[in-house]
């Protein structure tokens, strides 16, 4: 039952979860406007989290964009019975970790005098 689901602080209410589910079904049916609605709903939270992961504002913006693109790529297989918010948050964090690793490799390669 949805009402029994524990949601993280700031993750919204049960009504928002139901609305997410409706939007996800529409996205999976090919409705681009429904994905835009999800982006608008989660964009503020995504930006805050991205700024914590990537101190450079441009890198944080790139992270948010990449995370939404990854979400769109995977949305067809997303189980709409699950909550979108925690799934997207984990996807954004993992994307940020990947980007930080790539940056570290680039810095190491740039400093390596081969």
FIMAR-886103 format. One line per 5 residues: number of its first residue (from 1); their letters; for each residue x, y, z of N, C-alpha, C, O. Coordinates in nm, 2 decimals. Example, Ala and Ser with C-alpha at 12.3 -4.5 7.8 and 13.67 -1.06 7.14 Angstrom:
# residues 2
1 = AS = 1.32:-0.57:0.78:1.23:-0.45:0.78:1.32:-0.33:0.78:1.42:-0.33:0.85 | 1.28:-0.22:0.71:1.37:-0.11:0.71:1.29:0.00:0.79:1.34:0.11:0.80 $
This chain:
# residues 114
1 = XXXXX = 0.08:-0.12:0.00:0.00:0.00:0.00:0.09:0.12:0.00:0.19:0.13:0.07 | 0.06:0.22:-0.08:0.14:0.34:-0.10:0.15:0.42:0.03:0.26:0.47:0.07 | 0.04:0.44:0.10:0.04:0.52:0.22:0.13:0.47:0.33:0.18:0.55:0.41 | 0.16:0.34:0.33:0.25:0.28:0.43:0.40:0.30:0.39:0.48:0.27:0.48 | 0.42:0.34:0.27:0.56:0.36:0.23:0.63:0.47:0.30:0.57:0.58:0.31 $
6 = XXXXX = 0.75:0.45:0.35:0.82:0.56:0.42:0.90:0.63:0.32:0.97:0.58:0.24 | 0.88:0.77:0.32:0.95:0.85:0.22:1.05:0.94:0.29:1.03:0.98:0.41 | 1.16:0.96:0.23:1.27:1.05:0.29:1.22:1.19:0.30:1.12:1.24:0.24 | 1.28:1.26:0.40:1.24:1.40:0.42:1.25:1.48:0.29:1.35:1.47:0.22 | 1.15:1.56:0.27:1.15:1.65:0.15:1.12:1.57:0.02:1.12:1.63:-0.09 $
11 = XXXXX = 1.08:1.45:0.03:1.05:1.37:-0.09:0.91:1.39:-0.14:0.87:1.33:-0.24 | 0.83:1.46:-0.07:0.69:1.49:-0.11:0.59:1.41:-0.03:0.63:1.35:0.08 | 0.47:1.40:-0.08:0.37:1.34:0.00:0.31:1.22:-0.09:0.36:1.20:-0.20 | 0.22:1.15:-0.03:0.16:1.04:-0.10:0.09:1.08:-0.23:0.10:1.00:-0.33 | 0.03:1.19:-0.23:-0.03:1.24:-0.36:0.07:1.26:-0.47:0.05:1.24:-0.58 $
16 = XXXXX = 0.19:1.31:-0.43:0.30:1.33:-0.52:0.35:1.20:-0.58:0.37:1.19:-0.70 | 0.35:1.10:-0.49:0.40:0.96:-0.53:0.30:0.91:-0.63:0.34:0.85:-0.73 | 0.17:0.92:-0.61:0.07:0.88:-0.70:0.08:0.95:-0.83:0.07:0.89:-0.94 | 0.10:1.08:-0.83:0.11:1.16:-0.95:0.24:1.12:-1.03:0.23:1.11:-1.15 | 0.35:1.09:-0.96:0.47:1.04:-1.02:0.44:0.91:-1.10:0.48:0.89:-1.21 $
21 = XXXXX = 0.36:0.82:-1.04:0.33:0.69:-1.10:0.25:0.72:-1.23:0.28:0.65:-1.33 | 0.16:0.81:-1.22:0.08:0.84:-1.34:0.17:0.90:-1.45:0.16:0.86:-1.57 | 0.26:0.99:-1.41:0.35:1.05:-1.51:0.44:0.94:-1.57:0.47:0.94:-1.69 | 0.49:0.85:-1.49:0.58:0.74:-1.54:0.51:0.65:-1.64:0.57:0.61:-1.74 | 0.38:0.62:-1.61:0.31:0.54:-1.71:0.30:0.61:-1.84:0.31:0.55:-1.95 $
26 = XXXXX = 0.27:0.74:-1.83:0.26:0.82:-1.96:0.39:0.83:-2.03:0.40:0.82:-2.15 | 0.50:0.85:-1.95:0.64:0.85:-2.01:0.67:0.72:-2.08:0.71:0.72:-2.20 | 0.64:0.61:-2.02:0.66:0.48:-2.08:0.58:0.46:-2.20:0.61:0.38:-2.29 | 0.47:0.53:-2.21:0.38:0.52:-2.33:0.43:0.62:-2.44:0.37:0.63:-2.55 | 0.53:0.70:-2.41:0.59:0.78:-2.52:0.55:0.93:-2.50:0.58:1.01:-2.59 $
31 = XXXXX = 0.49:0.97:-2.39:0.45:1.11:-2.37:0.57:1.19:-2.32:0.60:1.19:-2.20 | 0.63:1.27:-2.41:0.75:1.35:-2.37:0.71:1.46:-2.27:0.79:1.50:-2.18 | 0.59:1.51:-2.28:0.55:1.61:-2.18:0.54:1.56:-2.04:0.56:1.64:-1.95 | 0.51:1.43:-2.02:0.51:1.38:-1.89:0.65:1.37:-1.83:0.67:1.39:-1.71 | 0.75:1.34:-1.92:0.89:1.34:-1.87:0.93:1.48:-1.83:1.00:1.50:-1.73 $
36 = XXXXX = 0.89:1.58:-1.91:0.92:1.72:-1.88:0.86:1.76:-1.74:0.92:1.83:-1.66 | 0.74:1.71:-1.71:0.68:1.73:-1.58:0.76:1.67:-1.47:0.78:1.73:-1.36 | 0.81:1.55:-1.49:0.90:1.49:-1.39:1.03:1.57:-1.37:1.07:1.59:-1.25 | 1.08:1.61:-1.48:1.21:1.69:-1.47:1.18:1.82:-1.39:1.26:1.85:-1.30 | 1.07:1.89:-1.42:1.04:2.01:-1.34:1.02:1.98:-1.20:1.05:2.07:-1.11 $
41 = XXXXX = 0.96:1.87:-1.16:0.93:1.84:-1.02:1.06:1.81:-0.95:1.08:1.85:-0.84 | 1.15:1.74:-1.01:1.27:1.69:-0.94:1.40:1.78:-0.97:1.50:1.76:-0.90 | 1.39:1.88:-1.06:1.50:1.96:-1.09:1.56:2.04:-0.97:1.68:2.04:-0.95 | 1.47:2.10:-0.89:1.53:2.18:-0.77:1.61:2.09:-0.68:1.72:2.12:-0.64 | 1.55:1.97:-0.65:1.62:1.88:-0.56:1.75:1.83:-0.62:1.85:1.81:-0.56 $
46 = XXXXX = 1.74:1.80:-0.75:1.86:1.75:-0.82:1.97:1.85:-0.82:2.09:1.82:-0.80 | 1.94:1.98:-0.84:2.04:2.08:-0.84:2.11:2.10:-0.71:2.23:2.11:-0.70 | 2.03:2.09:-0.60:2.09:2.10:-0.46:2.18:1.98:-0.44:2.30:2.00:-0.39 | 2.14:1.86:-0.47:2.23:1.75:-0.45:2.35:1.75:-0.54:2.46:1.72:-0.50 | 2.33:1.79:-0.66:2.45:1.80:-0.76:2.55:1.90:-0.71:2.67:1.88:-0.72 $
51 = XXXXX = 2.51:2.01:-0.65:2.60:2.11:-0.59:2.68:2.06:-0.48:2.79:2.10:-0.45 | 2.62:1.96:-0.40:2.69:1.90:-0.29:2.80:1.80:-0.35:2.91:1.79:-0.29 | 2.77:1.74:-0.46:2.86:1.65:-0.52:2.97:1.71:-0.60:3.08:1.66:-0.61 | 2.93:1.82:-0.67:3.02:1.89:-0.76:3.03:2.04:-0.73:2.94:2.11:-0.76 | 3.14:2.08:-0.66:3.14:2.22:-0.62:3.14:2.32:-0.73:3.09:2.43:-0.72 $
56 = XXXXX = 3.19:2.28:-0.85:3.18:2.37:-0.96:3.04:2.38:-1.02:2.99:2.27:-1.05 | 2.98:2.50:-1.03:2.84:2.51:-1.08:2.82:2.45:-1.22:2.72:2.39:-1.24 | 2.92:2.47:-1.31:2.90:2.41:-1.44:2.90:2.26:-1.44:2.83:2.19:-1.51 | 2.99:2.20:-1.35:3.00:2.05:-1.34:2.87:2.00:-1.28:2.82:1.90:-1.31 | 2.81:2.08:-1.18:2.69:2.04:-1.12:2.57:2.04:-1.22:2.49:1.95:-1.22 $
61 = XXXXX = 2.57:2.14:-1.30:2.47:2.15:-1.41:2.48:2.03:-1.51:2.38:1.97:-1.55 | 2.60:2.00:-1.54:2.63:1.89:-1.63:2.58:1.76:-1.57:2.52:1.67:-1.63 | 2.61:1.74:-1.44:2.57:1.62:-1.37:2.41:1.61:-1.37:2.36:1.50:-1.40 | 2.34:1.71:-1.34:2.20:1.71:-1.34:2.15:1.67:-1.48:2.06:1.58:-1.50 | 2.20:1.73:-1.58:2.16:1.70:-1.72:2.19:1.55:-1.75:2.10:1.48:-1.81 $
66 = XXXXX = 2.31:1.50:-1.72:2.34:1.37:-1.75:2.25:1.27:-1.67:2.21:1.16:-1.72 | 2.22:1.30:-1.55:2.13:1.21:-1.47:1.99:1.20:-1.53:1.94:1.10:-1.53 | 1.94:1.32:-1.57:1.81:1.31:-1.64:1.81:1.23:-1.77:1.72:1.16:-1.80 | 1.92:1.25:-1.84:1.93:1.17:-1.97:1.94:1.02:-1.94:1.88:0.94:-2.01 | 2.02:0.99:-1.84:2.03:0.84:-1.80:1.89:0.79:-1.75:1.85:0.68:-1.79 $
71 = XXXXX = 1.82:0.87:-1.68:1.68:0.83:-1.63:1.60:0.81:-1.75:1.52:0.71:-1.76 | 1.60:0.90:-1.85:1.52:0.88:-1.97:1.56:0.76:-2.05:1.47:0.69:-2.10 | 1.68:0.73:-2.05:1.73:0.61:-2.12:1.68:0.48:-2.05:1.65:0.38:-2.12 | 1.66:0.48:-1.92:1.62:0.37:-1.84:1.48:0.36:-1.81:1.43:0.26:-1.75 | 1.40:0.46:-1.84:1.26:0.48:-1.79:1.17:0.37:-1.85:1.07:0.33:-1.78 $
76 = XXXXX = 1.20:0.31:-1.96:1.12:0.21:-2.02:1.11:0.08:-1.94:1.02:0.01:-1.94 | 1.22:0.06:-1.86:1.23:-0.06:-1.78:1.20:-0.03:-1.63:1.21:-0.12:-1.55 | 1.17:0.09:-1.60:1.15:0.13:-1.46:1.02:0.07:-1.42:0.91:0.08:-1.49 | 1.02:0.01:-1.30:0.90:-0.04:-1.24:0.82:0.07:-1.17:0.86:0.12:-1.07 | 0.70:0.10:-1.23:0.62:0.21:-1.18:0.56:0.19:-1.05:0.51:0.28:-0.99 $
81 = XXXXX = 0.57:0.07:-0.99:0.53:0.04:-0.86:0.62:0.10:-0.75:0.59:0.11:-0.64 | 0.75:0.13:-0.80:0.85:0.19:-0.71:0.84:0.34:-0.72:0.78:0.40:-0.81 | 0.89:0.40:-0.62:0.90:0.55:-0.61:1.01:0.60:-0.70:1.12:0.55:-0.70 | 0.98:0.70:-0.78:1.07:0.76:-0.87:1.18:0.84:-0.80:1.30:0.83:-0.84 | 1.14:0.92:-0.70:1.24:1.00:-0.63:1.36:0.94:-0.58:1.47:0.98:-0.61 $
86 = XXXXX = 1.35:0.83:-0.50:1.47:0.76:-0.45:1.55:0.70:-0.56:1.68:0.70:-0.55 | 1.48:0.64:-0.66:1.56:0.58:-0.77:1.64:0.69:-0.85:1.75:0.67:-0.88 | 1.57:0.80:-0.87:1.64:0.91:-0.94:1.76:0.97:-0.86:1.86:1.00:-0.91 | 1.73:0.98:-0.73:1.84:1.03:-0.64:1.96:0.94:-0.65:2.08:0.99:-0.66 | 1.94:0.81:-0.64:2.05:0.71:-0.65:2.12:0.72:-0.78:2.24:0.71:-0.79 $
91 = XXXXX = 2.04:0.74:-0.89:2.10:0.75:-1.02:2.19:0.87:-1.03:2.30:0.87:-1.09 | 2.14:0.98:-0.98:2.22:1.11:-0.98:2.35:1.09:-0.90:2.45:1.14:-0.95 | 2.34:1.03:-0.78:2.46:1.01:-0.70:2.56:0.93:-0.78:2.68:0.96:-0.78 | 2.51:0.82:-0.83:2.60:0.73:-0.91:2.67:0.80:-1.03:2.78:0.78:-1.06 | 2.59:0.88:-1.09:2.64:0.95:-1.21:2.75:1.05:-1.16:2.85:1.07:-1.23 $
96 = XXXXX = 2.72:1.12:-1.05:2.82:1.21:-0.99:2.95:1.14:-0.95:3.06:1.19:-0.97 | 2.94:1.02:-0.89:3.06:0.95:-0.86:3.14:0.91:-0.98:3.26:0.92:-0.98 | 3.07:0.87:-1.09:3.13:0.84:-1.21:3.21:0.96:-1.27:3.32:0.95:-1.31 | 3.14:1.08:-1.27:3.20:1.20:-1.32:3.32:1.24:-1.24:3.42:1.28:-1.29 | 3.31:1.23:-1.10:3.43:1.26:-1.02:3.55:1.17:-1.05:3.66:1.22:-1.05 $
101 = XXXXX = 3.52:1.04:-1.07:3.63:0.95:-1.10:3.70:0.99:-1.23:3.82:0.99:-1.24 | 3.61:1.02:-1.33:3.67:1.06:-1.46:3.75:1.19:-1.45:3.86:1.20:-1.51 | 3.71:1.28:-1.37:3.78:1.41:-1.35:3.92:1.38:-1.28:4.02:1.44:-1.31 | 3.92:1.29:-1.18:4.04:1.25:-1.11:4.14:1.18:-1.21:4.26:1.21:-1.20 | 4.09:1.10:-1.30:4.18:1.03:-1.40:4.23:1.14:-1.49:4.35:1.13:-1.52 $
106 = XXXXX = 4.15:1.23:-1.53:4.20:1.34:-1.62:4.31:1.42:-1.56:4.41:1.46:-1.62 | 4.29:1.45:-1.43:4.39:1.53:-1.36:4.52:1.45:-1.34:4.63:1.51:-1.36 | 4.51:1.33:-1.31:4.62:1.24:-1.30:4.70:1.23:-1.43:4.82:1.24:-1.44 | 4.62:1.21:-1.54:4.68:1.20:-1.67:4.75:1.33:-1.71:4.86:1.33:-1.78 | 4.69:1.44:-1.68:4.75:1.57:-1.71:4.87:1.60:-1.64:4.96:1.67:-1.69 $
111 = XXXX = 4.89:1.54:-1.52:5.00:1.57:-1.43:5.11:1.46:-1.46:5.23:1.49:-1.43 | 5.08:1.36:-1.53:5.18:1.25:-1.56:5.27:1.29:-1.67:5.22:1.30:-1.79 | 5.40:1.31:-1.65:5.49:1.36:-1.76:5.54:1.24:-1.84:5.66:1.22:-1.85 | 5.46:1.17:-1.91:5.51:1.06:-1.99:5.56:1.11:-2.12:5.60:1.03:-2.21 $
